[in-house]
């Protein structure tokens, strides 16, 4: 395991499969912004802007720690005005956990969310 990669699978004949922390962070960011009520990741990156600014920007506001096949995520979100914060955050936690586990096979133990702001424009 290097600084920013984790080996998912090793095979003496076929080789190994590794995943970078940034890839897990991008998966988490995309999953979070798919939940109704989430305006953007901290840094104001939305799915519509993703193609213009690049995938790398989706890692803003997401911190990933992978240790022994277990993932801990910390993320900062901007919420749309008028949405229930605890309910929306619960949906984000479940969506991020399920998406990362399905795509990588890693176990997600924590998805910690910090609300960085409220988007007043979308609530009108």
Buried (B, 14 or more C-beta within 10 A) or exposed (E): EEEEBBEEEEEEEEEEEBBBBBBBBBBBBBBBBBBEBBBBBBBBBBEEEBEEBEBEBBBBBBBBEBEEEEBBBBBBBBBBEEBEEEEBBBBBBEBBBEBBEEEBEBEBEEBEBEBBEBBEEBEE
